Amino acid sequence: MLYERHSAAARALARQYVTPADAEDVVADAFSKLFEMLRRGVGPDAGFRPYLYTMVRHRSFDLTRSAQRTRPSTDDEIESVLGRVASKDDPALDGFERSVIAKAYVDLPERWREVLWYVLVDELKPAQVAPVLGLSPNGVSALLYRAKEALRAGYLQQHLTHSPSDMCRTVNPLLGGYVRASLSKRETTKIDEHLSTCATCSALVLELHDVAHGMKTVIAPLVLGAGGLALVGAGAPIGGLVVAAKAGATAAAGSAHSASAVSAASSGSFSGAVSSAASSTAGAFASAAAAATGGSVAAGALAVAAVGLVAALQIAAPPEGDPLIDTVIATNDARELPGGSAAEEVKDGGDVLPTDVLPNENTAYISVGYADGGQPLAARQSQNLSFSVENTGSADATGAQMQVTLPEGLTATKPDGSFGTGVGTGRLMSATSATPTPEATPTPTATSGTTPETKVEADAPAGATDTDTTASPSASPSVSPSEPAAPVEAPVICAPTEKSNVLLCSVGELAQGAARTVVVPVQANTGGAYPVSATVWADGLEPVAANLPSRTVAAFGPELSAQTRDVSLASPGIASLPISLTSTGDTTVAPGWGVVVSLPDGVKPAAAQTQLQCNPADLPGSWLCQPLPGAYTGLQIEPGSGVDLLLNIITTADQPKTQPTELGVANVRPALGEGHARASSATLVATSAWANAAAGAGTISTSCLAEGGIDKADAAVIGSYKNTTDRVVRVALEAAGSRDSTGKDVAPGDSARVVVHDGLRAPAGPAVFVLTTAVDGSTYETRVEAGSHSAIDCYKPAWDADTTAETINMAGTVGVRGTVTNRTNESMNALMSVPVGDGTAKTVKLPVAAGGNVELTVNTNRTHMPEGDVTFHLSRDVADKDGDLPANPIVPTTNPTQRFDAAQISPALGERTLTSVGACTFDVAKDRSVQTFQVTADNTASTLDVKFHVGDVTRTVAAGATDVIEFPVAWGTDTVTVTAAGQQFGPLDVRFKPCPEVSWPSAAQLTVTTDAVCVEQNAQITATVGNWTGKDWRGVLVHDGTGEHSAEQTVPAGSQTTFELAQQPLFSLDGNVTVRLTREVEGYPLSVDKSFSVEGESCVVPEPTCEPGPGPTPDDGATAGTEQSSATGRADANGAEQAAYLSPAPVKAPTASNWLRWMKYGVCGPASNQEQPDQA
């Protein structure tokens, strides 16, 4: 199924590399290999067609390597096909190779490279490019602008790595802003001085001015190749065949990976050797692929030209000699561009969904590690990182690649060696031992030995053997062509990618157990640990990240670099020799540093110093200068930071006034206890002081550098001055009460345009040029009259404002209310005027903040107002930065106006003036009777809303409407008055009959406590009433059983009152009493009562014994015995008699059931428990 779906596309791609007869074999072999991989479970599970394309390319390369041979060719033959091929000795190519535009272009994102190519190289319009990029023409223009800026920035960054001095490194990041004139005066002066002495940076500035020129002269040859430029668009007949760029471009666009063979090649150089590579068609394809991609494979551009060149030589060469085996390095870093593709040429098949297959157990495993044992590296030296890539699996690996990511601070470099070696360089193909070799004896190496048949081991790094030498076209054969050929592994090519510090190394095919060594030249400017990461993969294998230890770079140590510049001295006079010290090492510069300054004869350090103190050094004319106490004493300079110093020098030599005299060179060398020092020098020139200074005064004028609001207006006084003296002077201008704060240092003969920015406006007045210099701590100044200038005002603010106007009811009269909304970014003042009768009413002037609003109101004091227009008077009284006020307030050309409608206020009451609503209600909380009334408010004659007030009720009645207002009236109110718009309606009679009512207060407001108490032997019932109602009551206590009642008493609010019933003898029975309370409400006495229970109480006190009753006497029955016995018997008898005679214990106190019995028998009852019958 997969074969039926994808075979046609695979054959179309194969025909771009090999002959149609071989294409079928290539496709069959590719499908067979994929089938085996799928059975092992290592094939693709998605995106089958791109994977198939990669296999077809690899198989095509293998077939062409085994079928082609090479032969030496002369320069004439090469140039006859592709034109003159530049060599490493060609100055033009040398400059081209070292051009940093190429690397800057490669580092750009792919989309930016596309728009630069289409617009700057192909010279297409944004409208033509828009459909290709899927953007609008404006979007293409914006993208082009960002791409240009990024190319400039990248170009500067690349140039920084090639800067010959630290001063260039300091200036380099500022050159982009210098070209756009966006730097400060100080920075611009610094760059001007550097450019006057640095040809490299001057050339860089010229290149930055025209990015398009760099694109056409550098990037186009990089993408198309030095030889490929002659092949694009026109066929070149070679040996009866035609190298068609269009066919190659079509094939390149057909697969997302088809340009990988190009992208793996190097940028910046040609390979120094010519070796067999691919078939003629493959060579043309490789050359045209770069052109078709529009710059996305610029990293391999120069190698593309080498591929085209080699392919042309192979086509032209006769089929003789033994076959050679080479390796083509291919990457998977490519993409499909708009345009034709190989898939479009497929006639018998199209894209279908991928098909799942079963895995197999035979798998290749690729591991990577350091081949050099991770030995420490030295700072600021280009050294090699050696990686060992090994196939430790159970199957061969094809298309093995490794991605190396270098950390920040560790960069890939071009190593020392022959032309065409190093990172990003090399050949797409390699030679064999049967390739003709030079007659010179090869240098013995660990892998080649001394025999003519030199062999590169699989783990030999590129450039480590004589392989490049054996491939020289001009060499003579050292062995017979009939001798068997020994295959030699191609060098591993590491090419830069679009990502910064990321290299892609094409390892190629790794047999089971085989290993390859990959060498990456790197350099670090500072010491430290650098975590290098590597990821490896191959056909059918997922990327695997290697766990590599960090590489250690030994510390470079402290380094102090000095910078100074030429100085012109007065004669006699003093000048400052600027000294900038920067810590350019990777460790801190310890305190105690200084500078050794060597000065020419007649020049010495001045006595007055601000930062340094100098003492004579060992050599004549030299001084050791160290920071003054409190300046930088004890300062340790961290890496990357620095200090700027000024050394005042003075000369007393007499100099002629007409010509300056060069005194000599001042040399500044840092002095530090331990570390490295980098010196700098400056030329000292002596001039006369103030020679012809007055002759340099030029014109003086005023100008609006910008008109607008407070944040834009810029009124300036501008003067021009030409320095006619023989020394550098600082020129400043005083005008309009201000002065150019910094001034400008003007060299002799130069002119300066000095501008005094005076804010919003500049008043008229004279101007003066002020020239200053200092001699040994003293400042010398001369003033040159510049003439007078006129006044100018540049303040032109915006007056965008929104206004509204309306009539309102202002306490019964018509008012006009206006609003002003400030739509500008600065405040303004606003005043509103309203026509009233024959006059005008105005508001006060109020400020309106930026973005804010203000409300302005005018009371016309009228109840009738015709329609009219209000005028909003806007103004600004803004002083500029030095306090200059305008002669008059700034006002707009026309003040905004706004229309308001006519208005009338005429409230009235309706025909039904007053009626009551509902029945009277009693408000318990207020203890008042309340009656609700209603009145009709009539506002039909008004055009404005009117508020009606009656009692505590306020109701707004809309214009032209009526409304019924209900309001409560408390009893006792006789009349009410209705007010509206300052008018009163009434009085209205609101008297009514009250409806008072009272109820028993709550337990929290009224407490009642009842009790029955004994007063001697009389029982008395009481009730204590606590009044917390806040009102006085009258009360009485009534016995429910007898009707007896107490005296009436007042129960004051907030106190307790006790009511007493009359006393009852001996006892009281259980019963109920009623508490009745009365108070007067609205003239009516109202009472409430409530019943409470009272327990009975006995007040009888029982006697301890009872009187004897009738019965036998104690002597009855006694005998005359012995006295003692009688006495004893009597005692016994008396005791028995006493028990029989006395009554039982007293009965209980009387109750409702026994009180009659209790009253009948008294305290003592009968002897027995039987109740005695009543006696008549």
HUZI-V771199 format. One record per backbone hydrogen bond with DSSP energy under -0.5 kcal/mol. NH is the residue of the N-H (numbers start at 1). CO is the residue of the C=O. If there is no record, write none. Layout:
BEGIN
nh | co
NH | CO
NH | CO
END
This chain:
BEGIN
nh | co
5 | 1
6 | 2
7 | 3
10 | 6
11 | 7
12 | 8
13 | 9
14 | 10
15 | 11
16 | 13
17 | 14
18 | 14
23 | 19
24 | 20
25 | 21
26 | 22
27 | 23
28 | 24
29 | 25
30 | 26
31 | 27
32 | 28
33 | 29
34 | 30
35 | 31
36 | 32
37 | 33
38 | 34
39 | 35
40 | 36
40 | 359
41 | 38
41 | 358
42 | 37
43 | 37
51 | 47
52 | 48
53 | 49
54 | 50
55 | 51
56 | 52
57 | 53
58 | 54
59 | 55
60 | 56
61 | 57
62 | 58
63 | 59
64 | 60
65 | 61
66 | 62
67 | 63
68 | 64
78 | 74
79 | 75
80 | 76
81 | 77
81 | 78
82 | 78
83 | 79
86 | 84
90 | 87
91 | 89
94 | 90
95 | 91
96 | 92
97 | 93
98 | 94
99 | 95
99 | 96
102 | 99
103 | 99
104 | 100
105 | 101
106 | 102
107 | 103
108 | 105
113 | 109
114 | 110
115 | 111
116 | 112
117 | 113
118 | 114
119 | 115
120 | 116
121 | 116
121 | 117
122 | 117
124 | 118
128 | 125
129 | 125
130 | 126
131 | 127
133 | 129
134 | 130
135 | 130
140 | 136
141 | 137
142 | 138
143 | 139
144 | 140
145 | 141
146 | 142
147 | 143
148 | 144
149 | 145
150 | 146
151 | 147
152 | 148
153 | 149
154 | 150
155 | 151
156 | 152
157 | 153
158 | 154
159 | 155
160 | 156
161 | 157
161 | 158
162 | 159
163 | 160
169 | 165
170 | 166
171 | 167
172 | 168
173 | 169
174 | 171
175 | 171
175 | 172
178 | 174
179 | 175
180 | 176
181 | 178
182 | 177
188 | 184
189 | 185
190 | 186
191 | 187
192 | 188
193 | 189
194 | 190
195 | 191
196 | 192
197 | 194
198 | 194
199 | 197
202 | 198
203 | 199
204 | 200
205 | 201
206 | 202
207 | 203
208 | 204
209 | 205
210 | 207
214 | 210
215 | 211
216 | 212
217 | 213
218 | 214
219 | 214
220 | 215
222 | 218
223 | 219
224 | 220
225 | 221
229 | 225
230 | 227
231 | 228
232 | 228
234 | 231
236 | 243
237 | 235
238 | 241
241 | 238
243 | 236
244 | 242
245 | 231
245 | 243
248 | 244
249 | 245
250 | 246
251 | 247
252 | 248
253 | 249
254 | 250
255 | 251
255 | 252
258 | 255
260 | 257
262 | 259
263 | 259
264 | 260
265 | 262
274 | 471
275 | 273
282 | 17
283 | 279
284 | 280
285 | 281
286 | 282
287 | 283
288 | 284
289 | 285
290 | 286
291 | 287
292 | 288
293 | 289
294 | 291
295 | 290
296 | 293
298 | 295
300 | 297
301 | 298
303 | 266
304 | 300
305 | 301
306 | 302
307 | 303
308 | 304
309 | 305
310 | 306
311 | 307
312 | 308
313 | 309
314 | 310
315 | 311
316 | 312
317 | 313
320 | 318
324 | 68
326 | 324
329 | 327
329 | 428
330 | 328
334 | 332
344 | 341
345 | 341
345 | 342
346 | 343
363 | 361
367 | 390
369 | 388
371 | 386
372 | 386
375 | 372
377 | 552
380 | 524
381 | 378
383 | 381
383 | 522
385 | 520
386 | 384
387 | 385
387 | 518
388 | 369
389 | 387
389 | 516
390 | 367
390 | 388
391 | 514
392 | 365
392 | 390
393 | 365
394 | 363
397 | 510
400 | 508
401 | 537
402 | 505
403 | 535
404 | 402
404 | 503
405 | 403
405 | 533
406 | 404
406 | 501
410 | 407
411 | 409
411 | 523
413 | 521
415 | 413
421 | 418
423 | 413
424 | 494
425 | 422
433 | 486
435 | 432
437 | 476
449 | 445
451 | 448
454 | 452
457 | 455
460 | 457
464 | 461
470 | 466
471 | 467
472 | 469
475 | 472
483 | 480
487 | 485
488 | 325
489 | 456
493 | 506
495 | 493
495 | 504
497 | 499
497 | 502
502 | 499
503 | 404
503 | 501
504 | 495
505 | 402
505 | 503
506 | 493
506 | 504
507 | 400
507 | 505
508 | 400
510 | 397
511 | 509
513 | 391
514 | 511
516 | 389
517 | 458
518 | 387
518 | 516
519 | 517
520 | 385
520 | 518
521 | 519
522 | 383
523 | 411
525 | 409
528 | 553
530 | 528
530 | 551
531 | 529
532 | 530
533 | 405
534 | 546
535 | 403
536 | 544
537 | 401
538 | 541
539 | 398
541 | 538
544 | 536
546 | 534
548 | 546
551 | 530
553 | 528
554 | 377
554 | 552
560 | 676
561 | 582
562 | 678
563 | 580
567 | 683
569 | 685
571 | 572
571 | 687
572 | 651
573 | 570
573 | 651
574 | 774
575 | 649
577 | 575
577 | 647
578 | 576
579 | 645
580 | 563
581 | 579
581 | 643
582 | 561
582 | 580
583 | 641
584 | 559
584 | 582
585 | 559
586 | 557
587 | 557
589 | 637
590 | 588
594 | 671
595 | 625
596 | 669
597 | 595
597 | 623
598 | 596
598 | 667
599 | 597
599 | 621
603 | 600
604 | 650
606 | 648
609 | 607
613 | 626
615 | 624
617 | 622
622 | 619
623 | 597
624 | 615
625 | 595
625 | 623
626 | 613
626 | 624
628 | 611
631 | 628
632 | 628
633 | 628
635 | 632
637 | 589
638 | 636
640 | 583
641 | 638
643 | 581
645 | 579
645 | 643
647 | 577
648 | 646
649 | 575
649 | 647
650 | 604
651 | 573
652 | 602
661 | 686
663 | 661
663 | 684
664 | 684
666 | 682
667 | 598
667 | 665
668 | 680
669 | 596
669 | 667
671 | 594
672 | 670
676 | 558
678 | 560
680 | 668
682 | 666
684 | 664
685 | 567
686 | 661
687 | 569
692 | 690
693 | 690
696 | 693
697 | 694
698 | 720
701 | 718
703 | 716
705 | 703
705 | 714
706 | 714
708 | 794
712 | 709
713 | 709
714 | 706
715 | 759
716 | 703
717 | 756
718 | 701
718 | 716
719 | 754
720 | 699
721 | 752
722 | 696
723 | 721
723 | 750
724 | 722
726 | 688
729 | 746
730 | 772
731 | 729
731 | 744
732 | 730
732 | 770
734 | 768
735 | 733
735 | 738
736 | 766
738 | 735
740 | 733
744 | 731
746 | 729
746 | 744
747 | 745
749 | 723
750 | 747
752 | 721
754 | 719
754 | 752
756 | 717
757 | 755
758 | 715
758 | 756
761 | 758
762 | 792
765 | 789
767 | 787
768 | 734
769 | 784
770 | 732
771 | 769
771 | 782
772 | 730
773 | 780
775 | 778
778 | 775
780 | 773
782 | 771
784 | 769
785 | 783
786 | 767
787 | 767
789 | 765
792 | 762
794 | 760
796 | 708
796 | 794
802 | 821
804 | 819
806 | 817
808 | 815
810 | 808
810 | 813
811 | 809
813 | 810
814 | 862
815 | 808
816 | 858
817 | 806
817 | 815
818 | 856
819 | 804
820 | 854
821 | 802
822 | 820
822 | 852
823 | 800
823 | 821
828 | 848
829 | 875
830 | 846
831 | 873
833 | 871
834 | 841
835 | 869
836 | 839
839 | 836
841 | 834
843 | 832
846 | 830
848 | 828
849 | 847
851 | 822
851 | 824
852 | 849
854 | 820
856 | 818
858 | 816
860 | 814
860 | 858
862 | 814
865 | 903
868 | 900
870 | 898
871 | 833
872 | 896
873 | 831
873 | 871
874 | 872
875 | 829
876 | 890
879 | 877
880 | 884
883 | 880
885 | 883
890 | 876
891 | 889
898 | 870
900 | 868
903 | 865
905 | 863
908 | 938
910 | 936
913 | 911
915 | 934
917 | 932
921 | 930
923 | 921
923 | 928
924 | 922
927 | 923
928 | 923
930 | 921
931 | 969
932 | 917
933 | 967
934 | 915
935 | 965
936 | 912
937 | 935
937 | 963
938 | 908
939 | 937
939 | 961
941 | 906
942 | 939
943 | 904
944 | 904
946 | 957
948 | 946
948 | 955
949 | 979
950 | 953
951 | 977
953 | 950
955 | 948
957 | 946
957 | 955
958 | 956
960 | 939
961 | 958
963 | 937
965 | 935
965 | 963
966 | 964
967 | 933
969 | 931
971 | 929
973 | 970
976 | 988
978 | 985
979 | 949
980 | 983
981 | 947
983 | 980
985 | 978
987 | 976
988 | 976
990 | 974
1005 | 1002
1006 | 1002
1007 | 1026
1009 | 1024
1011 | 1022
1013 | 1020
1015 | 1013
1015 | 1018
1016 | 1014
1018 | 1015
1019 | 1064
1020 | 1013
1022 | 1011
1023 | 1059
1024 | 1009
1025 | 1023
1025 | 1057
1026 | 1007
1027 | 1025
1027 | 1055
1028 | 1005
1028 | 1026
1033 | 1051
1034 | 1078
1035 | 1049
1036 | 1076
1038 | 1074
1039 | 1044
1040 | 1038
1040 | 1072
1041 | 1072
1043 | 1039
1046 | 1037
1049 | 1035
1051 | 1033
1052 | 1050
1054 | 1027
1055 | 1027
1055 | 1052
1057 | 1025
1059 | 1023
1061 | 1021
1064 | 1019
1066 | 1017
1067 | 1065
1068 | 1097
1071 | 1094
1073 | 1092
1074 | 1038
1075 | 1090
1076 | 1036
1076 | 1074
1077 | 1088
1078 | 1034
1079 | 1086
1081 | 1084
1084 | 1081
1086 | 1079
1088 | 1077
1090 | 1075
1092 | 1073
1094 | 1071
1097 | 1068
1099 | 1066
1102 | 1100
1116 | 1113
1118 | 1115
1121 | 1119
1126 | 1122
1127 | 1123
1128 | 1124
1129 | 1125
1130 | 1126
1131 | 1127
1132 | 1128
1133 | 1129
1134 | 1130
1135 | 1131
1136 | 1132
1137 | 1133
1138 | 1134
1139 | 1135
1140 | 1136
1141 | 1137
1142 | 1138
1144 | 1166
1147 | 1163
1155 | 1151
1158 | 1154
1159 | 1155
1160 | 1156
1161 | 1157
1162 | 1158
END
